[in-house]
Amino acid sequence: MKLEIPCLMDDLPLSPEAVRVYVAIARSVAEYQEFPSVERITSRCFGKRYALGKTHTNLALTELIKWNLVKGEPGSYTLTQPEEWKIPGGVA
């Protein structure tokens, strides 16, 4: 399995939590061809800090949706292609 994260992520003002959640989603899609639940993302990304982690996961998903890296709503979402991302200043 080869996971490539587009370098366009460097141009987005993403929080560390949002980057962590994006990588967890991308890894799950690449390895298992499935989109993980919010609970699974939280478990993978934030481990023992589950209660606070679930809040971080939902905020990160909202952030990823804002920049169009993810479409939909938590629990029902898909990854988008980098060409669809909203890059500040329109840089692509």
N, C-alpha and C positions, 0 to 999 in steps of 0.2 A: 504494500500500500504506500503510495506516495501522496503526501499532502502538501499542496502548494498554497500559500497564502498570498494573494495579490499584493504587490508593493503599493498599490493605491491606498491601502490602509494607512500608510505613513502620512497621507495628506488629510486624513480625517481627525478631528479633535475628539477621539474616543478615549473613554476612561480605561484604565487597566482591566477593570471588571468586564467591560464590553468586549475588549479584545480576547480575554480569557473565554468568555461565553461563545464568541464567534468561532474560536479555534475548536472548542468542544463540539459545537454543532457540525462544523466542517469535518472533523475527525470521525464523528459518528456516521455522517453521510458517506464518507470515503470508505470506512471499514465495514459498516453494516448495512449501507443503503437505507438508513432510516433516520428520521428526525427524532431526537430524544425529547422526552417530556421535561417540563420545568423541574420536576423532582429529580430526574436523572442528571440534568445539567447542574443543578444545585449540589448534588452529591459529588459529582466529578470535580466541580470547580471550587467548592467551598468546604467540602468535607465535614469536619466536626462542628463547624460554625453554621449549622443547618438553618436555624431560625433566622439569623441575620443574612445568611447566604441566599435564602429564598427571596428576600427583599432585593438583594444585589442582583440576582438573576433576572427578576422582573424589571428592574430599572435598566439593566444592561440590554435586555430585549427591546425595551422602549427606545433606548438610544440607537440600537441597530436598525430598528424600524424607521426612526427619524431620518437617518442617513441612507435609507433604502437598501441596506445590506441584507435585510430580511423583510419579507412581505407577510402580512397577515396579523394574527394576534397570538400571544403566548398560548401554546397548546395546539395551534393550527397555523403553521407558518412554513415558508420555504425560503431557501437562500436565493439571492438574485445574482446575476452576472455583474462583474465589475463595471461593465459599460452602463449599467442602470444606476450605479451609486450616485448620490448627490455629493459631489466634491465641492467644498467651499471655493467660491470664485470661479466655478465652472472649469477648473483645470481637470483634464482627463489624461 
